[in-house]
Amino acid sequence: MKKYTLLLLIVTLGFAVTELQAQTKVGYINPQAVLEALPETQAVQKKLSDFVQLKQSEFATQEEAFLSKVRQVQEQVQAKLISEADLEKERQALEQQQEELVALQDTHQIELRRRQQELLQPILASIDTAIGEVAVELSLDYVLNELTNQGEMILLFVSNDGKNSLNITDRVIQKLK
């Protein structure tokens, strides 16, 4: 009798768990598609492009000064107008200048990432808010990202009905417009 009671309890719990799982509602989104659909993103891309051009121009100016100095030292060496001691000083100065160029390039990369984050943060926050609003409207328990950061699919299969009813990308885009 105890076995039957235990078996009945296990079966009842199994049905309860199955019913709980059936009640879970999941949606998915492609945040990159949302981001690309927003006009604000194009403005950010323009600002970032301008920023990159400015930094490239600064770097090119410094690089040209470095290359000019290299050519000048090479001409002095070819014309035998520089002593070994002065040549060594020039080499050290050029090495220092080259290290400064590398450091400048690294600094520009960091500034670009910081600027990108600064400009995208409000847009990403509004996307996050819109996702939450759409999820609440549709009574979703979870919203999954359709792709990883490397563009790999997370959702390996979605039925045709699921593609129409579970994909909230277009709804989020509409909410943001």
C-alpha positions in Angstrom: 0.0 0.0 0.0 2.9 2.3 0.8 4.4 1.6 -2.6 1.1 2.6 -4.3 0.8 5.8 -2.2 4.4 6.7 -3.1 3.9 6.0 -6.7 0.7 8.0 -6.8 2.5 10.9 -5.1 5.4 10.7 -7.7 2.9 10.7 -10.6 1.0 13.6 -9.1 4.2 15.6 -8.7 5.2 14.7 -12.3 1.9 16.1 -13.6 2.3 19.3 -11.4 5.9 19.9 -12.8 4.7 19.3 -16.3 1.9 21.7 -15.9 4.3 24.3 -14.4 6.6 23.9 -17.4 3.7 24.2 -19.8 2.8 27.6 -18.2 6.2 29.1 -18.8 6.2 31.5 -21.7 9.4 32.3 -23.5 10.1 34.9 -26.2 13.2 35.7 -28.1 14.8 38.8 -29.7 17.6 39.8 -32.0 19.0 42.9 -30.2 21.4 43.6 -33.1 18.4 43.9 -35.5 16.7 46.2 -33.0 19.8 48.3 -32.7 20.3 48.6 -36.5 16.6 49.5 -37.0 16.9 52.6 -34.8 17.7 56.0 -36.3 19.6 56.9 -33.1 22.1 54.2 -34.0 22.9 55.8 -37.3 23.6 59.1 -35.5 25.9 57.3 -33.0 27.7 55.6 -35.9 28.3 59.0 -37.5 29.6 60.5 -34.3 31.9 57.5 -33.8 33.1 57.7 -37.4 33.9 61.4 -36.9 35.7 60.6 -33.7 37.8 57.9 -35.5 38.7 60.3 -38.3 39.8 62.9 -35.8 42.0 60.4 -33.9 43.4 59.0 -37.1 44.3 62.5 -38.2 46.1 63.2 -34.9 48.0 59.9 -35.2 48.9 60.5 -38.8 50.4 63.9 -37.9 52.6 62.3 -35.2 53.5 59.4 -37.4 54.5 61.8 -40.2 56.8 63.7 -37.8 58.3 60.4 -36.8 58.9 59.2 -40.3 60.3 62.6 -41.3 62.8 62.3 -38.4 63.7 58.8 -39.6 64.4 60.1 -43.1 66.5 62.9 -41.8 68.7 60.6 -39.7 69.0 58.2 -42.7 70.1 61.1 -44.9 72.7 62.2 -42.3 74.0 58.6 -42.1 74.3 58.2 -45.9 76.0 61.6 -46.2 78.3 60.6 -43.2 77.3 63.9 -41.4 76.5 62.2 -38.1 78.9 60.8 -35.5 78.4 57.4 -33.9 77.5 59.0 -30.6 75.0 61.3 -32.2 73.5 58.4 -34.2 73.0 56.4 -31.0 71.2 59.4 -29.4 69.0 59.7 -32.4 68.2 56.0 -32.4 67.2 56.2 -28.7 65.1 59.3 -29.4 63.4 57.5 -32.4 62.7 54.4 -30.3 61.1 56.6 -27.7 59.0 58.4 -30.3 58.0 55.0 -31.7 56.9 53.8 -28.3 54.9 57.0 -27.9 53.2 56.3 -31.2 52.2 52.8 -30.1 51.0 54.2 -26.7 49.0 56.9 -28.6 47.3 54.3 -30.8 46.4 52.2 -27.7 45.0 55.3 -26.0 42.9 56.1 -29.1 41.5 52.5 -29.0 40.5 52.9 -25.3 39.0 56.3 -26.0 37.0 54.9 -28.9 35.6 52.1 -26.8 34.7 54.5 -24.0 33.1 56.9 -26.5 31.1 54.0 -28.1 29.9 52.8 -24.7 29.0 56.4 -23.7 27.0 57.0 -26.9 25.3 53.6 -27.0 24.4 53.3 -23.3 21.1 55.4 -23.5 20.0 53.5 -26.6 20.7 50.1 -25.0 18.8 51.2 -21.9 15.8 52.2 -24.0 16.0 48.8 -25.8 16.1 47.0 -22.4 13.1 49.0 -21.2 11.2 48.2 -24.4 12.0 44.5 -24.1 10.7 44.5 -20.6 7.5 46.3 -21.6 6.8 43.9 -24.5 7.5 40.9 -22.2 5.0 42.2 -19.7 2.4 42.9 -22.4 2.8 39.4 -23.7 3.1 37.8 -20.3 6.4 36.3 -21.1 8.5 34.7 -18.3 11.7 34.8 -20.2 13.2 36.6 -23.2 16.2 35.0 -24.8 18.8 36.5 -27.1 18.6 34.9 -30.5 22.4 35.2 -31.1 25.6 35.2 -29.1 28.0 38.1 -29.3 29.9 36.2 -32.0 26.7 35.8 -34.1 26.2 32.1 -33.3 22.6 31.0 -33.0 21.4 30.2 -29.5 18.0 29.0 -30.7 18.7 26.0 -32.8 15.1 25.3 -33.7 12.0 27.4 -33.6 8.8 26.1 -35.1 7.0 28.3 -37.7 4.3 29.1 -35.1 7.1 30.0 -32.7 8.8 32.3 -35.2 5.6 34.3 -35.5 4.5 34.3 -31.8 7.8 34.1 -29.9 10.0 36.5 -31.8 9.5 39.9 -30.2 12.1 41.7 -32.2 9.6 43.6 -34.4 7.4 44.5 -31.4 10.4 46.0 -29.6 11.3 48.0 -32.7 7.8 49.3 -32.9 7.8 50.2 -29.2 10.9 52.2 -29.7 9.6 54.2 -32.7 
